[in-house]
Amino acid sequence: MEIYLYIALFAPLAGSLFSALFGASPKTSVTGMVASGLLFVSFMSSVVLLNYVMAGHTVHVEMMTWIAAGDFYVPFGFVVDQVSVVMMMVVSVVSTIVHIYSIGYMDHDKGFNRFFSYLSAFVFSMMILVMSDNFLGLFIGWEGVGLCSWLLIGFWYHKESATWAANEAFIMNRIADLAMLVGIFMIYWNIGSLQYDVVFAEISNLSIPIVTWIGIFLFVGAMGKSAQFPLHTWLADAMEGPTPVSALIHAATMVTAGVYLVVRANPIYGLIPEVGVAIASLGAFVAMFAATMALVNRDMKRIVAYSTLSQLGYMFVAAGLGAYWVALFHLMAHAFFKALLFLGAGNVMHAMHDELDPFKMGGLKKSMKVTWILMTLASVALAGIYPLAGFFSKDLILEVAFVEQHYVLYTVLLLTAGLTAFYSFRLVALIFHGNERHLKYGIHPHEAYTFMLYAMAPLAVLAVIAGMVFKTPYYEMVTQLLPAIEYHVHNHTTFWIMTIGTQLFVIAAIAFAYKKYAKAVRVDVKVESGFFYQLLYNQYYIPKIYDEVFTKPYRELSKVAWKQIDLKIVDATVDGIANVIYRTGEKTHTMQNGNLSSMLRWMVVGLVVLLVLAIAFTVGYNAVTMRAM
C-alpha cells in the first residue's frame, strides 16, 4: 500500500512541475489535461487507500530522515488512517473536478499554464498537511497552502485589489501561524517529540495549565487558516482570485485545515473541555455573524464566501463540544455542495461578463437552465433540506448542541440555519428568476462549456447522496480513531418536533426569500440607508476599524521610519562614507600620472612613512615589554 500513498501524495506535485515547464509560454491545453489527469490518478490512489483503511488497516511510512539534531528527530513521515483518508478523499475529489472545470474557465487567460502550476502545487501542499504523521510536517503543508493561496488569490497581479487581497490573506495567516508555532514548540519542550502517536500518548501526563496553553495556541493558528473572528476579513476579500480558486481553497480545502487540526488533535482538546466550549461559543458567534453579513451583500462571490465562514462556525461548534466525527462529516458534506455553488457562480460570471451584482442579473434560468438546477441543488443542500447532504451533517450539529445541553448555542445555530436558507435563495432568486435586468446592460448570457457542466455533475450527485449513503460507513470507520459518541435526542416527541420544526423554519425562510426577490426587481435598486442595513453591508465596520487602528498608524510609522531614519540616518551614513572615499580618490588619483620622477618621489614618501611606522611600533613594543618586567 505504500506505493499508493506516494502516488496520492506526489502526483499533484508532478502536475505542478509539468505545468511550470510551460509557465512563461502561451496557453498549452495539454498542461491542463496532464495536471487534471494526475489529480485523477491521486484520487484513484486515495480510493484504494480508503478501501484498505475501511478494512481496519492503516498505512504509516517513514520516507527519510528530515531533522536529526541531538534528541530532536523528525522524519519525512506520512500516515493514512481513518481521519487523514477522509481529508484525502475530499481534497482529491474536489481538486480533480476543479482542475477539469478550470480548463474551460481559464481558457482565454494568458496565465493558463501558470495557473495550473499554482493550483496543483496547492493540492500537493494540502496533501502534505493532511497526510503528515507529525506536527512539524503538518506545519510545512500549512505554510505551503498559505503560499499557494497567496499566488492564487493574487493571480491577476495587474489588479491592485487582487494583490492587496493576496497580501492581506498572507499576512493575517502569518499572525495566527506564529501562535501555532508557539504551540508546537510547547509540545516539543514538554514531550520531546512531535510525532502524533507519541504526543497523544504522553499528553495526559502534562499538567492541565500546560495542555490548556498548547490547545489555545494551536487553535489560534486554526482561527487564522479557517478565518474565525477576529481574523476573518481576508476570506471575503480573497474572492479577488479566479472562481475555481475560490471553489478549491475557500470552500473545500484550505479553510477547513483549521477544523482538521482540532479534529486531529482531539486527544489534546479532550483534556481541556473548557477550551472546547470556548471554541464552540466562538464558532456559534461566527456562524451567526457571517450569515447576517451575507443577508445584504451585493457581491455574488462574497455572499458564498460568507456562507463558507458561517459553515466553518458550525464545524467548530461540533469540534468544540467533542463531536469530532460530526465536525469532520460536515466538513466533507459541505465541501461538495459549496464547491458546486462556487463553480455555478463561475458559470454565471462568465455569462455575465464578470458582473457580480445579482441585482443586475435576473431571469438567467432561461439561458442557463443546467447551472440554475445545479446551483439550486447546492443551495437546498446548504439550507439543510431533507434528504440532501446538509440535512444529515448540519442538522446533526444542532442535535449535538441540544444533546449536550448547550441551549444557547443550539438557538443561535437554529436562527443561523434560517438566515442561511434566506440568503442562499435570495441569491438564487435574484440571479435566475424575475425580470431579465441584464438586458439593460446589453448582456446576452450563455451556458458554460458542456464539459464544465459534466465536471460539476459529480458534485451535484454527492451533494444529494453524501448524507444518506455515506453517514453509516463513515461513522463506523472514523470512530475507530475518534471518540465514538452517538448524538440522539432520546425523547422521540422532542426529536420529531426539533426535526420538523427546523425543516419548516428553513422552508419558511426560503419562501420569504422567493416572495421578496423572485418577482420583478428594479435594475437601479440602491443600497438601503438604514443604520442596521448599513451596519451589515459594511461588515460591522470591522475592516474600517482595522484600517484606522492598525493599517493607517502602521503606514504613518513606516513613513516616519523611511523619511527620518532610513533617509536621514541610514542612507546619509552610507552615502557619507561613499562620498569620503570618492573625494579621497579624486584628490589622490593625480599620483597615477605616468611621470617616472613623480612616481619615484611618491615611492620615497611611502618608504619614509613605512620606516616611521616601523620605528614607532618597535619603540612602543619595547616600552611595554620593559614595564612588564
N, C-alpha and C positions, 0 to 999 in steps of 0.2 A: 503493500500500500504506500510505501514511501515515495515511489515514483509518481503516484497520483498527487501526493502532497506537493511535490516540486513542480509538477505541471500546472496545478491550480495556482501556485504562487508566482511562478516565473513567466507563464505565458503572457500576462499583461505587460511585463517588462519587455519581452521580446517585441510585442506590438508597438510599444512606445519607442524603442530604439530603431525599429524599422521605419516608422513614420518620421523620426528625427533625421534619418538619412536624406529625406526629401524636404526637410523643413523650410529651406530657403528657395525651393523650386516652385514653379506654378502647380496648380492643382493636379494631383495624380490620383484618380479614383481608386487605384489599386491599394493605396495606403489605407483608405477607409475600409476596404474589403478585407485586407490582411489583418488589420487591427481588430475588426469585428470577428473575423474567423478565429483568431487566437483567444479572444474573450469567450467565444463559444466553446473552445477546447477547455478553457479554465472552468467553465460552467459544467461541462460533462465530467471532468475530473472531480468536481465538487459533488456531483450526483453520486459517483462511485463511492466517494468517501462518506457521503450521507448514509448510503445503504450499509456500509461497513460499521458506522457508528451506531445505527439503529439496531444492529445485531448485538450491541453491548460492548463493542471494542473501542479503543482509542488509538490514535497514531501519534507517537512522540519521537521526534528526530532531533539530533544534535548535529547540525551540518558541519560546524567547525568552531574552534575557539575564537572568541571575539576579543575579550579583555581578560588578561590574566596578570594581575599585579599584586603580589603578596597573597593575602587571603581573599582578595576581590577577584571573583571569577564569573564571567558572563559569557555564555556561548551564543552562537547563532542557532538558537533552538526554536522549534515550532511544534505546536500541538494541535491536533484536530480532535476535539472532544464534543460533548453534547451542546455546548454553548457556541464554540467557535464555528462549528459546522453550520449552524443556523445562520450566522452572520455571513459565512462564505456563500451560502446559497442566495441570500438576499442580495449581496454585493454582485455576485456573478450574473444572476438573472437580470437584475435591473441594468447593470452595466452593458451586458450584451445587447439588450433591447435599445438602450440609449445610443450605443455605437452605431447600430444599424440605422436607427432613426436619423442620426446626425449626418449620415452620408447624403441624405436629401436636404436636411435643414441647412447645412453648411455648403451646399452645392456651389453657390456662386461667390463664396468668400475666398479672398486671396490667401488667407492663412489656413486653408483647408488641411494641409499636411501637418502644420504646426499644431493645430487644434487636436488632431488625433494623437499626436505625441504626448501632449499635456494630459489628455483625457485618460489614456492608457496608463500613464505614469501615476495618475491619481489612484486608479484602481489597484495598481501594484502596491502603493503605499498603504491603502486601506486593507489589503490582504495581509501585509506585514503586521499592521495594527491588531487585527483580529486573530491571527494565527500564532503570534509570538507566545512563547511559554514563560516570559519574564517581563517585569515592569519596564526595564530599560529598552527592550525590543519594542514593546508597545509604544514607548515614548518616541522612538525613531519613526515608526509608522505614523504616530500622532503628528510629529513635525513635518513628515513628508506630505500628508494630506493638507497641512496648513500651507506649505509652499506651493503645492499644485493648485490649491484653491485660489491663491494669490495670482498665479499665472492665468487661471481660467476666468476669474471674475474680471481681471483687467485685460482680458484677451484682446478687446478692441482698444488698445492703448492710446489710439489717437483721440479718443473721447476722454476729456478731463474727468467727467463723472465716473467713468469706469476705473480709471487709475486711482481716483480718490476712494472709491468703494473697496477696491482691492487692498489698498494700504490700510484702510480702517479695519477690515476683517483681519488682516495680518497682525496689526499692532494690538488690537484688542485681545486676540488669542494669545499673543506673547505675554500679555499681562497675566492672564489666567495660567498660562503654562509655567510661569515662574513659581506659582503656588504648587502646581503639580510636581515640579522638580523637588521642592522642599519636602513634599510628602514622600517622594521616592527616596530622598536622602535619609529621612527619618526611618523608613523601613529598613534600609541597609544598616544604618547606625545601630539600630536596636536588635536586628535579627541576624545581620551578617550575610544576607543573601537577598537576591531579587527574583529568584525562581518562584513561580506561583505555588508549586506544591510545598516548598519549604516555608515560604512566608505564611501560607494559610494554615500549615500545621503548627507553626510556632506563635502565631499572632495572639492566641488566647493566653499565652504566658506573660504578655506585657501588661502593664498597669492600664486601667481604663482611661486615665487622662492622656497617656501617650497614644493609645489607639484612637481616642477622640480627635486629637490633633492630626493624626495621619488621615483619618476619614475626612476631616474638614478640608485639609489641603488638597487631597485628591479630588474632592467634589468641586472645589473652586476651579480646578482645571477642567472638570466636566462642564461647569457653568459656561466657561468661555467657548468651548467647542460646540456645545448644544444651545448656545445663545440664550441662557437664562438671565433674567433680570438680576443686576443692572448691566450685564454685558451682552445685551440683546440687540442693540441698534444696528450692528453690522449685518444681520441676517436679511432684513428687508432691503438694505442698500446693495447687497450682493446680487440683486436681481439685474444689475447692470451687465452681467455676463450673458453669453448666449443661453437661450432657454434650455437646451439639453444639459448644460452645466447645472442649471437650477434643478432639473429633474433628478440628476445623479447626486450632486453634492449636497444640495439643500433640501432634499426630501428623503432620500433613501440611504445615504451612507454617512458622509462626514458629520452632519449634525447629530446623528444618532450615536456617534462614538462615545459621547459623554454618558449616555444611558448604558451602553455596553460596558464601560468602565465600572459603573456602580454595580451592574449585574455580575461582572467577572469578579469584583472584589467583595462579593456578598458575605464571605466569612468575616471580613473586617466590619462591615456595616451591621451584621447580625449581632455583634457585641455592643453596639452603641445605638440602641433604638431611639434615644432622644435625638441624635443627629438625623436618624431616618425620618422622624416626624417633622423635623425642620425642613428636610429635603422635600417631603410630601407637601408641606404647607407652602413652600416656595413654588412648587410645581402647580398647585391648585391656583395660586395667585397668578402665575404666568399664563395658565390656560385661560382664565377669565380676562386678564389684562390684554393679551394678544387678540382674543376674539372681539373685544369691544373696538379695537382699532380697525379690524377688518370690516366692521359694520358699515363704515362711512368712506372707506378708501376708494379712490377713483383710478387706481392702477391695477390692472388685472393680475399681473405677476406678484405685486406686493400683497394683494388680498390672499393669494395662495400661500405666499411666504408667511404671513401672519397666522394662517391656518396651521402651517408646519410648526411654528413656535408654540401655538396653543396645544397641539397634539403632543409635542415634547413634554409639555407640562403634565399631561395625563400620564405619560410614561414614568416621569419622576415621582408622581404620586404613588403609582404601583410599586416602584422600586423602593421608595422611602418607607412604605408600610410593610416591606418584607415580601411582597408578592413579586419576586424577581422573574419568575416564569411568565407571569401575566404581562409585565413590562416588556419582556422580550417578544412575547406573542403580538402585542400591539405594535411594536417596532416593525415586525415582519409584515403584518397586515397593512399597516399604514404606508409602508414603502411601495406597495403595489398600487393602491388607489391614488396616492399622492403623486407618484411618478407619472401615472396615467393623466392626472389632472394637469400637470405641468406640460407634458407633451401635447395635450389637447390645446393648451394655451399657446404653445408654439405654432400649431396649425393656424390658430386664429390670428396670431401676429403676422404670419406670412401672408395670409389672405387679406389682412387689413393694412398692409404696407407698414408694419411695425407700430401701428396705433395701439395704445394700451388702455385708453379710457373706454370702459364699457358703455358709457352714456353716448358715445359716438358710433355705436355698433347697432345691434338690433336686427331681428329677422334673419339671422345667418343660417338658421336651420334649413332654409330653402336651398341654399347653395352648398352647405356643409353638413349634410344630414348625418354622415358617419361620425364626424367629430362631435356633433351635438349628442348623438347616442352615447359615445364613449365618455364625454365629459359629464353627462347626466348620470351615467352608471357610477363614475368615480365620486360624484357629489352625493349620491344616495349612500354609497359605502362610507364616505366620510361622515355623513349625518348619523350613521348607525342604524339604518333601517333594516329590519329582518327581511331576508336571510343573508344579506351581504356581509362581507368580512368585518366591517366596522362594528356591526351589532355584536359579534362574538368577542371582539377584543376590547373595544372602548367601553361597552356597557359592562363588561366583566370588571373593569377598573372601578366603575360606580358600585358594583356589588362588593368589591374588596373594601372600599371605604365604608360601606354600610355595615358589613360583617365585622369589621374592626372597630366599629362604634365611633368613627370619626365623622359625625353627622354634619359638621360644618363643611368639611371637605366634600362630603357627598353632595350637599346642597349647592356648593359652588360649581362642582363638576356637572351637576344636572342642569343648572342655569346655562353653563357654557355649552352644553350639548344643544340646547335650544338656539343659542346665538350662532353656533356652528352651522346648524341647518339653515338658519335665516340668511347668513352672509353667503353661504355656498350657493343657494338657489337664487339669491339676489343677483349673483354673478351670471348664473345660467340664464335667468330670465332676461337680463339686460343684453346679453350677447346674442342669444338665439331666438328670442321671442319679441313681440311688439313690432312697432313700425321700423322700417329699414332706414334708420337715421344716417347710415354711412353713405347713402346716395347723394346727400348734400355735399359731400367731400369728393365726389367723383370716383369713389372706390367700388370696384366690382369684384367681390370676393370669389374665391375658388377653393375647391378642396385640395388637400395636400396630395403628394405623390401616393400612388396606390401602395407601393412597398412600405411607405412610412406608416400607413394605416394598418397594414398587415403586421408590422413590427409592434404596434401598440396592442394588437388583439390579445396576446398572452397576458398582458397586464389586466385587461378587462376581464378575462376569464378568472384570473387569480383574485381580482377584487370581488368577484361574485362568490367563488367557491372556497377561498382560503380558510374562512372561519368554519364552515360546515365540514369540509373534508380533512383539514389538517389538524384541527384542535386536539383530537384524542391521541393520534400517534405522536404529535408534537409534545403533548403533556407527558406521555409515557417515556419519551426519550430524554427530554431536558431535566425531568425530575430525578434522573439518575445522578445528576450533579447539583442541581438547585434544590432548595427546600420543597418537598412535595406536599404543599398545603393546598387543599381544595377550598374554594370560597363559595359557599352556598348559603342562601337565606333559607333556613330550615322550615320556617313557617310558610307553607305553600300559599296561603292567602296573601301574606305580605309580599312574597316573591312575585305573584302574578299582578298584584297592584302596582309594584315597582316597575315591572317589565312593561305592562300595558300602559301605565301612566307615562313612562318615559317615551314610548312609541307615539302616543297621542300628542304629547307635548312637542316632540320633534316634527311630527306631521303638521301640527298647527302652525309651527314656525315656517315650514315650507310653504304652506297655503298662504300665509300672510305675505311672504316674500313674493309669491307669484301674483297675488292680488295687487300689490303695490307697484311691481315693476314689469310684469309680463304684458301689460297693455301699452297703449301709446304713451311714450315718454318724449318730452320736448328735447330737441337737439341741443338747445342752449341752456340746459339745466345748470345752474351755478351752485357752487358750494354754499351751503346754508351758513348764516351768520350768527346763529345762536351760540351761547357760551359752551354748552355741553358738546354740541356738534363740533365746534372749533377745537375743543379740548381733545376729542378723539381724532379728528382729522390731522391735528398737529402732533400726534403721538404723545399726548400729555405734556407736550413741550419739553420732553426729556432731551431730544437732540439739541434743542435750543439751550437748555441748561448746561449740557456738556460743552457746548460751544463757548458759552460765556464763562463757565467756571474753569474749564481745562484748556480748551483749544486756544482761545484768544490770549489768556495770560501766558501760555507757553510760547505762542507766536511772538508776543511782545518781549518776553525774556530772551528769546532767540535773537531778536533784532538788537537788543542791548548787548548781548554777548558778541554778536557779529561786529557791530559798529565800535563798541568801546573796548572790547578785549581782543577780538581777533584782528581787527584792522589797526587799532592804535597801539596795541602791545605786541601781540604775536607777530603780525606782519611787519610792524615797524622795526622790531628787533632783528628779524631775519633780513629785511631789506637794508637795515643799517650795517649789519655785518658784511653783506654783499657789497654795499657802497664803499666801505672802508677798503675791502680787498681790491675793488675795481680801481679806486683812486690811487691806492698804493701801486698797483700795476701801471697806471697811467704815468705816475711820477718816475718809476724805475725802469720803464721799458727803453729809455734812452741809452741805458748801459749796453744794450744789444744793437750798436750802430754799425758794426762791421769794421771799425777802426782799430788796427792792431795796437797802436800806442795806448789808446783809451782802455782797451781790454786788459793790457798788461798792468796799467795803473790800478784798475779795479781788482786784479788778482793780488797785487801787493797789499791793497787795503784789506782784502779778505784775509790774507795771511797774517797781517798785523792783528786783526780782530781775533782770529783763532789763537794766536800766541798769547794775547792779553787774557783771553778766557781760560786758557790752559794754566797760565801763571796764577790767576786768581783762584782757580779751583785747587791747585796744588797748595797754595798758601792756606786757604781755608781748611783743607783736609788736615794739614799738619797742625794747625791751631787746635782743631777739635781733638786730634789724637793726643796732643800734649796735655790738654785739660783732663782727658780721661785717665791718663797715667798719674 
